[in-house]
Amino acid sequence: MSIAAIALLVVAAAVLSGLLVWRFMTYRGQRVIICPETQQPAGVALNAWLAARTPGDANLRLQSCSRWPERHDCPQGCLAQIEASPDATLVRNIVAAWYGDQQCVFCHRAIGMIEWHEAIPALRASDGSLKEWEGIAAEDVPAILATHNAVCWNCNLTEGFRREHPELVTDRAQTVLRDLAIH
């Protein structure tokens, strides 16, 4: 076997493995769909490895659903929603789009683009309690977004500390310099 043939095989393997990784990344993650049976939001995850290994959307299968194990034998009609718009059903994208249009309930600054690995914003419930995204089920995302206010990362830290240690907090008048120091 010539060096050119070996190089061609290496390049082909690299391209195929890159395609496999790209397809896996496309289909991984929690999603929110409207269950065709109940017409209610449900949280689902695709079998991303199966989707990555097989071309086309015809081989999409659910790996998990918030309605399982009771409805494990459903016909998975919700897959049509994911096939029609894979990005729009991904929880991460739904939440990011919502925050993109929101202002922090405390400082009134625009939340903007979320840095998921650095500074994840939070939520404030109608009772004033603060809630972080960890532990929120995918099927609850639409209701949470409809009933909670956005809280930027800075204000979540500040208000969380204020609530946990009120004896250590001194409130002072709002000034331009103080605002710049916090944000």
N, C-alpha and C positions, 0 to 999 in steps of 0.2 A: 504494500500500500504506500502510495507516494505521500510526501509531506503536504502537498496541496489537498489531497483527499482527506487527510487527517484534519487539516485546518478547516476544511469545509464541514466536516462532521462536528468539530468543536463549535463552530459558529452556529450551525443548525441546532445543536443541543442548547446553546445559550439562548437563542431566539425562542425555542419551544419552552424552555424553563421560565423565561421572562414572561411569555404569554400565559403560562400556567399561573404564575404568581399574580399577574395583573387580573386575570379572571377570578382568582380566589379573593383578592382584595375587593373586587367589584361586588361579589355576592356575600361577603361576610358581614356580620353585625345584626343587631336587633332591628326589627322593622315593625311598623304599625300598619295594619290593614283593616278594612271593614269586613268582618266575617259575613260571607254571603248567606249563611244560615240564620244568624241572629241580628244582622245589620248593626252590630255593635263593634267598637274597636277591639282588636285582639293583637297581642304581641307574638310575633313569629320570628324564627331564624331559619335560613335556608341551609341545606347541606352544601356548604361552600366548596368542599373538595369534589363532590360529585359534579357540581356545576362547572368547576374549573377544568375538570378532566374531559367533559363532553361538550362539544361545540353546540351552539344554539341554545335557546331558552326551553326547548322541548323537554329537557331532562332536569328541570328545576323540581326539587322536592323539599318539603319542609323537614327540618331537623327537630324543631320544637315549636310548640304553639301553647299559648296560655289556656286554651280550651282542652288540652290533653291532660290526663289520659282518658277522660270521659269520651271525647270525640276523636280519638286517635285514628279511627277508620273513616274519617270524612273524605270526600272526593278532592279536597285541596283546591277548590274553585278560586280561592283567594290568590293563587299564583298568577292569575291573569292580571291582577293589580300590580304585582311586582314586575311582571314582564313588560307591562305598558309603561311603567315609570319606576325603574329600580332606585333612582336617587331620591325620588319624592316619598318613598315609603321608609327610607332609612331614618331611624330615630335621631341619629346625630345630625342629619341634614334638616329634619323638621325643627329640632330645637335651635340649631344655629340660625335658621331663617327667622324664627320667632324672635330671638334675641336681637337679630339685625335690625328689627323695627322697633325695639323697645328702648326706654330710658330707665335708668335706675330709679327706684321709688324713693331712695334717700337723697342722693346727690343730684338727680335729674340729668345726669350726663348720658349720652347715647352709649349703649353697650357695644355696638359694632361687632366686628368679626371676633369669634371666640378662638382663643389659643387653648385647645383641649389639653395640651400637655403642660400648660403653665398656670393659667388663671381662669378657672371655670367659674362662671357666675352662678348665683343661687336664686332662690325664690322666696317670696314672702307670702304666707297664707293670709286669709282674711282676718284671722285671729291675731296676726302680727308675728307669728312664729316664723323662723327662718328654716328653710329646707334646702338641702343640697341634693344633687342629682343621684348620688350613689344610693341604690336601694329602691329607686322608683321603677316600677314595672313598665314595660313598653306599652301595654294596653291602657295604662293610666295617663300617658303623656297628653292626649288631647284634652282630657278633663283638667289636668294640672295647668296646662297653658291657658285654659279658659277661665280659671278661677284664682290664679296666683299672679303676683307682680314680679317684675324682674328686679334683681339686686346684683349690682356689679361686684366683682371679686373684692375690691378694696372695701366697699361698704359691708360686705358679708363678714370680712375679717373684723372690721371695726365694731360693727353691731354685735357680732358674736362675743367679742371680748367684753363689750359693754354689758351684755346680759349675764355673762358668766362671772364677771368681777366688777359689779357696780361700785364697790368701795374703792377701787383703784382708778376710777374715771372722774375727771374734772371737766365739766362742760364750760367752754369759753365761747365768747361771741364769734360769729363767723367773720373771717377776714379773707381778703384775696390771697395773702401769703399763706394762711393756713390751708386754704383750699388747694393751692399749688403744691404744698408739701404732702398732702394726702393723696392727691391724684397726679 
